[in-house]
Amino acid sequence: MRYSGFRVFTQGLGGNKGWTPAWRRPDPKPDYDIVIIGGGGHGLSTAYYLARNHGLRNIAVLEKGYLGGGNVGRNTTIVRANYFLPGNSEFYSHSLKLWEGLERELNYNVMHSQRGLINLFHSDGQRDAFARRGNAMLAQGDDAVLLDRDGVRRMVPYLDFEQTRFPIYGGLYHPRGGTARHDAVAWGYARGADRLGVDLIQNCEVTGIDIQNGRVTGVQTTRGAIRARKVAMVVAGRSGQVAAMAGMRLPVESHILQAFVTEGLKPVIDHVISFGMGHFYISQSDKGGLVFGGDLDFYASYAARGNLPMVEHVMEAGMTLMPMIGRARLLRSWGGIMDMSPDGSPIIDTTHVDGLYVNTGWNYGGFKAVPASGWCLAHLMATGTPHPVAARFRLDRFRTGRGLMDEEGTGAQHNLH
Amino acid sequence: MRIPCPCCGSRDRREFTYYGASVFLDRPAEDAGLEAWDAYLHLRDNPAGVTRDLWYHDPCQSWIEVERDTVTHAILSTAPVARRRA
């Protein structure tokens, strides 16, 4: 069923009795050309682009829980292309362009809102670094505006500009940055993939990967064995467990990252604002809740919930930046399981097993990457060659030391990101 | 989260600094080769369940090997790294 304003109107007249499910609930077939392990944003977009760009149809997405029940449904929904390093820069630029056409492409309202993103800086050195980053973004063909303190003040007058610890010197403004409705992105890709014939199989946990003579032949699942010519592991924080089924150890540690939302308030924060010194970022959802997050708890965890010291730290950072939010009441907090790579950049690559592909290492930035990640993994699986904008996301870059992309500049080592 | 320091008893998590998996102690020989060093520096078991990792207790300045569950955050045992190294 195609969605449109006219359809909403006529359905409204008919008591909304004519809506049909957005996707089928098929039973797994015994045999597919391609199996995607993981029904999150990246897995669903991979399946969608395999069908849409490469004309492949015999595809299954296996999800152990429900579609979009992992990190794609638990993040701070920020979409941006303000990366600095070659490798990351062209990839996220490509992703943002896909975002800009996504609603028409999917015939689905993902509520992509390019409300602008402001990265604040607090010293002369940081201003220089942000000017350089802005120039890199412009050179990439994206947009960036360096704002001085008055420029920031005109846009967001409610910040505490005079704080003694981190006085605000200005900000790097990225007008095309913004937010999107996170669940809707998963649902939109799920519906799009289903319409192209992809089987989306939920409550189907992969328990083994079948390999014969160095070639993948299928997977074992809680709903029976499934044969496949190609298998992709797109499981974010669970990458360690799934890769172990293929005898692999990955350069990935799973860490906890917390996020928070307040009760609904009247519109007050028009942009996405990030405060790097406190590792704090905030936007306001269309429902009115202030959505914000902080840094990792900094220990390996699969608990999907964090500890109170980081909650306290995030609240302190928020109060430092914008004291006005002190009266808002926190409604919910949650934790996502982050697949942290040593250099903070992702991996989209083949493996030592023929026909087995890996997509992991998204750290705390996987949401904005959903369209391009699927686009590029689909390209790799269908054509056998890496997509040009993801060619540097190699699995072996840590082993060889070539092509590390340490965007933070803290060192390509596990405990430093 | 509270962590029992072998030296100081049960202490708040904020007094500790996390380093990572305790395989860091099993340093390969200098001539062990590329694969061994890659495995040591980069590759991780990353278990969902019982793990051993290294924490530094700032007040008593001791490194501690902590056995804990990454799914429940339960601490199972702690031991000073110095004893293991001895």
Interface residues (C-beta under 8 A of the other chain):
Chain A: R238 S239 G240 Q241 A244 R249 L250 P251 V252 E253 S254 F298 Y299 A300 S301 Y302 A303 N307 P309 P342 F398 R399 Q413 H414 N415
Chain B: M1 D12 R13 R14 Y18 Y19 G20 A21 L34 E35 D38 A39 L41 H42 L43 R44 D45 N46 P47 A48 T51 D53 T70 V71 T72 H73
